[in-house]
Amino acid sequence: MKTYNSSNFFKHTFCEFHQVDDFDFPENTNYRSKSNSYYFYTEKGVYRKSNHWGRVANCRWKLITKENYKNQKTVIGFANWSNFYPINSDNKLYIIQVDFKKESVKIKTKNKLNKQHNFTFNEALKREQKIKNLFKKKSWASYFNLEEEKIIEKVITEFISTDKSLQQIKNELKNYS
């Protein structure tokens, strides 16, 4: 596994920064970007002060906040160097988490405790988008002989647990309905 530090963390990485309220950015920060984001490096990781998160240049950096965050609000986040993962890798380092009650989906990095199916970042992104569409446009579920909520949960659960395509899963379910 690649080791990240101040010289390479900004090159095609995925990371979850955690909001920090008790850090004062020094005036002599290590780096200031063209978009006015400030970076301060420590031995353990990096502090980032910015008003934009999510897609950052060629990276995907999420901000885990204590309350709902809206872009354009300046927030300071911290991430350990060990929390950075490559997004342009063939390694299956990501899992997909779904909250069926909230109808939401998130890409997360796998850890040793996760027994879930793993995907590359690109695979996880594509599946995330398809799952969002499954929640948004539910008319497809009416073609099955099951309750809408149950079929949606069954299809999505299988979709995040295997390498099968969405069409393959739907066809298999249709044959058993």
Helices and strands as residue ranges (DSSP letters): E 13-19, E 31-32, E 38-41, E 45-50, E 54-56, E 59-64, E 75-80, G 81-83, E 85-86, E 94-99, E 104-109, H 121-136, G 138-143, H 148-161, H 166-176
